[in-house]
Amino acid sequence: MSIEPRNPFSLTRAKNNRRGDRRGRCYPCTLLAVLLLSFAGCSGLQHPAVPASSRGDTAFDEIARDYLEGYLGWRPQTGTALGLHQYDGQVTDLSSESLAGELKRLRAFDQRLSAMDTNGLSTGRFYDFRILRGAVQRDIFGFEQARIYTHNPMTYAGVLDVNIYIKRDFAPLQNRIRSVISILQQAPGVFAAACANLDPVLPRAEVETAMEMAGGAADFLGKDLVAALKDVKNEALMAEFNRANQEAIRELRGYVDWLKREKLPQSDDSFALGRDKYAKLLECGEMVSLPPDEILAIGMRDLARENQVFRETARVIDPGKTPLEVYRSIQKDHPAAERLIPDTARNLELIRQFLIDHHIVRLPSPVRAQVAETPQYLRATSFASMDTPGPFETRATQAYYYVTPTEPEWTPQQKEEWLTAFNYYDIDVTSIHEAYPGHYVQFLCLNASRATRLEKIFTSYAFAEGWAHYAEQMLLDEGFGGTTSPAPTREQQLKAAKYRLAQSDEALLRLCRLCVSIKMHCHGMTVEEGTRFFQEFCYFEEKPARQEAIRGTFDPEYLYYTLGKLQILKLRDDYRKQEGTNFTLEKFHNEMLRHGAPPIRLLREILLKDKSSWEQVL
């Protein structure tokens, strides 16, 4: 849950202030979700060459079923987000006894999986075996190496997230309010566990961020949540809600005070994983065995190349201005406040039609994402965002593309500043990332695929964000925003350059994340040095640059936006060579999206016939 006030002069999303990620950060807004969700993958295993027996598959199915039952039972909020509503109203028990029990369970399943004879598995089960093995090992890493329950106070600050019960009508509102009450009533136990479990000395950046998160959560509960439920007429139910809500607010503010009093004075800079742990994170999380320093070298090379693209593109638009001046100038081309939603919806439909006309990817459903104003209670956390239901949701199945409008009480200057972030070039690039063919199309393809229950629960961070980020560049490469004419007019050249500048700006941000992540966790880069890196290489002002650097302390995996994109580009090149004249871009995209959302390294085994190329992920 974000803690930033929605003030056009302080938000990182305001483009005149060189914002951070404008899409509501594109990672789960609740840090518990960041820290609990497993991203599948485990390297070092090859598919068995011998035929599989049904006995082997049956044994694996039993293990997978048992694991998922315990996995979701301990993580009920993940279950609700997936659309499994038997978990509604429940919160993870974070007591030390519960933590010890879950770690013991994870180790036991890791041993059971390691003892399996994988030669007895069919191709499909061996695929799922590696996804599950990676998920188990990723969770063990979270407990033992990342120490998310003992060394990161943010884990506890985001537990009381009840957004899903307000924004999705999967049950009658009064039933959902009862679930909210149940969650809020568990606040005392959550923060008692935090005080008992957290180490004496914690990372300073994470203590400060946890304080902001918990304070922002209290503000959300006290203002936005109350406003969202103001029309509910059941007096007895609302009285119970108000009591639980006030108690939860007191607990959150008490947690802030405790962190400030007990933890902040003795906090330090002990956030770095170190090379060995970082390498293990990459291997278990995404089946990437390349050493971090090799990935960093690739990132630095591409950062220099992308900076050159940014500068050269700016010169096409106006050679008399600096690249940053040119970039700011294109922000003035934006819709009026009252046209923001209809113009975004119109352009979204144009982007969707471009996919069809240019054979980019097969759309498995005619159902559109509905463009709507961001709900009031979510506006502090979102510029523009895609809200898709969980893969098992059966009632609240509409997907929404939320766009955050100006507020009536803002001054004309504040409205103008906010709308610069919605200039036609940046918002279309955002729409490509979030909807077509980014996250929404991936969601449609996942639902339409034959992916198993396990494959729909454990999805790859690098696949999801890599695909959406790849889509931004790919669609412009295919001509969106420009022209395929061999002799484009000056006006057409300018329009194409403005789109490319907006897309290049996004690429610079994600490349900086990759480099800063590795430098901070493997090379001793400080938050201050990371801040300067974002300022120098993607032109951020100090405040958003520092926020990006701080995110790197607790989300080292934000390198996956770029790493995933680069893996997809490499896979596409190798698939093109393999298919020769049979290659089409649509064929590649369709094939890539029909296998769930696994680590891209695993997709190489599925799409590429040459086994010697499987490890060549970059």
N, C-alpha and C positions, 0 to 999 in steps of 0.2 A: 504494500500500500504506500503510494507516494506521499511525501510530506510537504511538497512544494505548494505554496499558495498560488492560485491562478492569477498572477499579476503580470501583465505584459512586460513590465520593466524588470522583472526578476526571473522569469521562467527561462530555463535553458532551451525551451522549444522556440522562443522568439527568435526568428532568423536574423534580425538586425543585431542581435547579441551573439550571433554564431552559436546556435543551439547545439544541444546534444542530440540523442536519437529522438526524432520527432514522433515516432510511432509508439509512444508510451513505453519505450525501452525494449519492446519485443521480447521480453523474457518475463516469466510469471511475476505479477506484481506483488504476490505474497512471497516473502523470502523463504517461508517454510516450503513452498512449492519448489523453489529453486534448489533448496538443500535436500529435499526428500526424494524428488523424482529421479529415477535412474535413466541414464541414456545408454542404450544397449550397445554391446559389442565386446568381443574378446578375441585377441589374435592368437596365432600360433597353432591353430587347428585346421586340418585339411579334410575335405570331404572323403569319406571312405569309398574305396573303389569297389568293394564287394556288395552284392545285393543285400538289401535290408530285410530283416525279419519283422513280422508284425509284433512279435514279442518285445523287441527292442522299442518299437514305437509306443506300445502299450505302457511299458515301464516309464518311458519319458513322459508320456501324457499324465501319468499318475503323479510324478514329481512336479510337473508344471502346475497341475491343478492344486496340489497341496501348497505349493509356493505362493500362488496367486491368492489363495484364500487367506493365508497369513499376511501376505504383503498388504492387501487392501484392508484387512482387519486392523492392522496396526496404523494404516494411513487412510482413515475413512474420508478425509477431505479430498484426497486424490480420487477415491471412489465416486464421490458426488460429482466432481469435475468431469469424470469420464461418462457420467450419465447413469451411474448405478446408485439408485436412490435408497437402497436399503441401508446406506451409510449416512444418510442425512442426519444432521444434528449432532454428529459425533466429532470428537477431537482426539488427536493422538495423545496417549498417555506418555508424558515426557519425564516421569519420575525416574530416578536412577535405577530402580528395580526393573521398570519396563524397558529402559534402554539396554540394560544388561541382558534381558530376556530376548530382545529383538536381535542383538548382535550374536547371541548364542544360536538363535534360529538361522541367521544368515550363514554362519560358519558351518552349521550342520548341513544346510543345503549345498553349500560349496563343496563339501566333502562328498556328498551323494552324487553330485554332478561330475566331480573329478574321477569318481570310481566307476562311472558308466562306461560300458564298452560301446563307443560311438560307431564301431563297425556294424552294429546291429540296427542302426537308424536309417530310415529312408531319407531321401534328399530333403524333403520338406521338414522332417523332424530334426535333421542335423542343422539346418538353417535356424530353426527355433532354439535348438540346444545352445548354439553360440550366442544368440540374443539373450537367452535367459542366463547363461553363465556370465556374460558381461554385465547384466543387470545386477546379479548377486554380488559380483566382485566390485562393481561401482558403489554399491551401498556399503559394503565392508570398508572400502576406501573412505567413504564419508565419515564413518564411525572412527576408524583407526588412524587415518593419515590426515584428512582434512579437519577432523575433530569438530564437526559442525555442532555437536551438542554440548561440548565442554569448552570450546575456544571461540565460539561465534555467538555473541548475544543477539544477533539479528534473527537467529533461528526462532527465538521465543517472541520477538517483537511482532511478527506477522501472523501468529497462530490464529488470532480472532478475526480472520477475514471472512466476512459474510456476504460479500458482493453477489455471489452466484445466486443466493436466495432472493435477491431483490431484482436482479436483471433478467432472470430466466423463470418463466411461469410453468415449470414442470409439475407443479402441484398447486392446489388452491392456496391463495395468499395466506390465509390464516394457518394452514399447515406449515408453510415455509416460515412464518413468524415463529411458530413453536420450535422449529429447528434452530432459528436464530437465537431464541431464548436459551435453548439447551447449550449452545456453543458459548454464549456470553456467560452463563452460569459457571462455566469451567475455568474462568479467568484466574481465580485464586490459586487453583492447582497448577496452572501453567507457570505463573510467576514465582510460586514457591519452588517449583522444579528448577527454574532458571537460577534462582539464588543458591540452590543446593548444588547444582551441577557445574556451573561455570567456574573455570580456573581462576586462581587469584589474580593472575596477570593476563590481560586480554589485548588484542590489537587495537590501537587507538582509533584508527579509521572505522573499524567495525563497531566500537563502542559509540562513537559519535553518530554513526549512521543508525544504529539501533535506537538511540535516543530520539533521533528525528522520526524514525519509523513509528515508534510507539506513541510519540506525541501526535503525529499525523493520524494514527489509527484512532486515538482518543478524540481528536477533532472530528473525524469522519463519523464516529458513533454518535457524538453529541450533536452534530449539525446535520450532515447529509443523510445519515440513516433515519434520523427522526423525521426529517422533511419528506423522505421517500415514503414513510408510513403514516403521514399526517391525516390521510383520509379514511383510515381504518376505523370502523365504528364499534368494534367489539371492545367495550370499556374494560371488562375484566382481563381480556387478553393483553390489551395495551398497558394496563397497570402492571401486569407481570413483566411485560417487556421493559417498561421504564425502570422497574426495580433492577432487573438484570443488567440493563444497559448502564445505569448509573454506577453499579458495582464494578462492571468491566472497565468503565472510564477511570474510576478511582484506582483500579489495579494497574492499568496502563500508565497513568501518571505516577503512581508509586514506583513502577519499574524504572521510569525515566529518572526519578529522584534517586533511586538506589544506584543506578549506573553512574550518575553524576557524582554522587557522594562516595561510593565504595570502589568503583572500577576505573573511572576516568583518571583520577590522580595518579594511579600506578600503571596505567596502560602504556604500551610500547609499540614498536613497529614490527612485531613478530608475526606478520601475515604470510610471509613467503613460504611456498611449499618446498622449494629447493629443486634442483635438476632431477634427482631420482624420482621423487614423488610426482613431479610434473610429468615426467615421461610415462610413469605408470598410469596417471590420470588419462593421458592421451590414448594409451594402449587399451585400457579397460573400457574407457568411455566411447572411443571411436575406432578401435582396431588400427590405430596409427602408430607404427613402430619407428618412424623417423625421429632422430634425436631432436630435441627442442631447438638446438642451435642451428640445425639445418633448416628447420621451418622458419626460424627468425631470419636467416640469410635470404630465403625466398621472399619473405615479407618485406624486408628492407629494399630488396631489388624492385619488387612490384610497387612499393611506396614511391620510390624515385621515378619509376615509369609513369605512375598515375599522376604525380605532381606535374610531370611534363605534359601529360594530356590536359590537365586542368589549365596550365598556363597557355598552351597553344590554342586551346578552345576559346579561352577568354580573348586572345588576340584576334581571332576570327570575328568576334563580336565587336570589339572596340580596342584597337591596338594602342590607343592613346591613354588607356586607363590601366591601373594595376589589376591583376586577376581578381582580387577581393572586391575592388570597386565595381568591376564588371558583374561579378556574382550578385552583389547587392543591388545593382541596377535592374537585373531581371526580376527581382522580387516585387517591383512596383506593378508588374503586370498580373493583377489578381482580380478575382470577382468582387463585386460589391457585397457587403455583409448579407443583404437579403437574398443574394444569388448563390451563396456559398454551397448550400445543400443541392439545389437543382443543377448547378453547373458541375459539381463533383459527380452527381449521378449521371448526367449526360455524358461526361467524359469517360466515366467508368464503362458505360455501355459501348462507347466507341472503342475502348481498349479491348473489351470482350469480343467485339465484332472483328477487330484486327486479328485476333487469335484464329478465328474461323476462316477469314478471307485469305490469310497467309499460311494456313496449315501449320500452326505453331504447336498445338496440342489438342487432342480430342477431349471435348468437355463431356463428362459422363452424365450430366444432368442439365436440364434447361432452367433449373431453379436459380434465380439470381440472389446474390447478397443484397440485402436491403440497405440502401444508404439512409442514414438517419442522424439527427443531432445526438451527440453524446449525452446520455442521461445526466442530469444535473449533479447527481451524487458521484459521478465518475470524472467530472470535468477537471478536477485538480490533478488527475493522473494521466490525462490522455490528450494528445494533439489529434491523431487519427489512428484508429485501431480496428482490427478485425476480431469480431466476437463470434466464434463458431461453437456449436454445441459439442459435447463430448461424443466420442464414436459410438457409445451405447445409448445415447439419449433417444427416447421414443416419442416424447411429447413436445418439449420446447425445441423444435428442430430448425427454426428459422435462424439464418446467419445474418449478422448485422455488420455493416461497415460504418463505424461511428466517426463523425467529423465534429470537432468542437467549435461552436460558433463564438462570435463576440457576445458580450453581455450588454444589455440595454444601458446600464449605469456607467459604462466606460465612456471616457472622453473620446472625441474624434481622433486624437493622436494615438490613444491606446488601441482603438479599433484598427486604425491603419497599421500600426506596428504588428498587431496580431495577424492581420490578413496577409502581410508579406510572406508569412510561412506557408500560405495557401496559394502562392503564385502558381500559374497553370503548369509550370514545368516541374516544380517540386512536388505538387500534390499528385500529378500524374505518375511520377516515379514512385511515390508512396503507394498509390493505388495499384500499380503493377506489383509491388512488393507484397502488399497486404491481400490483394484480391485476385487479379487476373494478370498473369498466371501464377501468382505467388501462393500465399497461405490458403486462400479459399479454394483454388483449383486443387491444391494438394489435398485439402480436406475432402473435396468431392471424390477425388481419385482413391483416397484411402478407404472411404466408405463403400465405394463401388468395387474395390478389389477383393480378392479372396484371402486377404490377410487374416491370420488367425487372431483369436482373442489376445494371445500373448503379444503378437506383433503390433496390435493396436494400442496396447498399454505401454509397451516399452519402445519409444521412438527416439530417433537420433537428433540431438541438438544440431549437429553439423548438417544433417540432411535437411531439416526443416528450415533453418535460417540460411543455410548455404543455397538451397533451392530458391528461396525468395530473393536473396541478394543476387544470385546468378540471373534471375529473371529480369532484373532491372537493366543489366547490360545487354543481355541477349535480345530483348525486345527492341532496344534501340539499334543494335547491330542489324536486326532484320528490317529496319526501316521505319519503325514507329516514331512519329514526331518529325520525320524528315521526308525524303522522297527517294524513289528508285530511279528517277529520271537521270540520264547520263549528262544532262546539261541543266542542273537546277538553277533557278533564279536566285538573286541575292537574298530575296525575302525567304525563300525556302532554305537557303544555307544558314541564315541567321536563326531561323526557328530550330533547325536541327542542332545547331551549336548550343543553343540555350538549353535544350533537353540534355545534350551531352554534358554540359557543365553541371547541371543539377545531378545527373547520375554519377559523374566523376566525384562530386562533393561527397556523395554517400559512400563511394568506394574508399576515399581517403579516410573517412572516419573509421570504417571497419578495418582497414589496413593498420591504422594506428592502434586499434584495439589488439590486433594480433601481436604487433611488436611490443607494445607496453606490457601485455600479459606475460610474455616470455621474459622480457627484461626485468619486470618486477619480481617474478617468482623464481627466476634462475640466475639473474645477474645482479641482484641487490639494488635495483632501481627503487628510489623512494617515491612517495606520493608526489612530493614537490617536483622531482625530476620527471615523473610521468605527466604531471600537469604541463610542464614546459614542452614536453614532446607533442602533446595535442595542440598546444598553441602554435608551435613551429610548423608542424607538418600538415595540420588540417585547419589552421587559421582560427582556432577557437579563442574566444575571450577567456579570461582567467577562471571565472566561475564555472562555466560548463566544462572547461578543460579539467578542472579539479574534480568535478563530479564523475567524469569519465575515468580518471585515474583512480579514484576511490572505488568505483565499481570493480576495477581490475583486482583490487585486494581480495574481494570475496567472491568474484565471479571470474576466475581465470579462464573459464571456458568461453568467454565472449570472443576469444580468437576464432571460434567456430563459424562466425558469419563469413569471414574471408577464407578460412581453411576449407570449409564446405564448398564454397564457390569454386575455389581452385581445384578441388578434387573432382567436381562435376565437369569443369572444363577439360581436365585431363581425361576423364572417362569418356567424354564426348569425342575427343580427338582419337582416342584408341578405338572406340566403337566405329567411328567414321572410316578409319584405316581397315578395320576388319570387314565392314560391310561393302566397302568400295562403291560401285554404282548403285547398290541397293540401299545406300544410306539416304535417309531424309531426316530433317530435324524433327518433324512430327513423330516419326517412328521411334527415334531415340527418346524423346520426352514421354511418349506413351509407354514405352518399355520400362523406363526408369520409374514411372509413377505407379506402376501396377503391382509392385512388390511390397507394399507397405511403406515404411519410412525407416529403413535399417541404416546402420553405418554404411557409408559409401564404399568403404573397402569390401564389404560383403557383397554389394551390388556388382563389383568388378567380377566376382566369381560367377555371377548369374548372367551377366551380359557379354563377357569376354571369353572366348574359347581358348585363348593362349594362356595356359596356367602360369607361364613364366612372367607374365605381365601383372599378375594379381597384386603383387606387393608394391607395384609402382604407382602409389596413390597420388603423387605430385610430379 
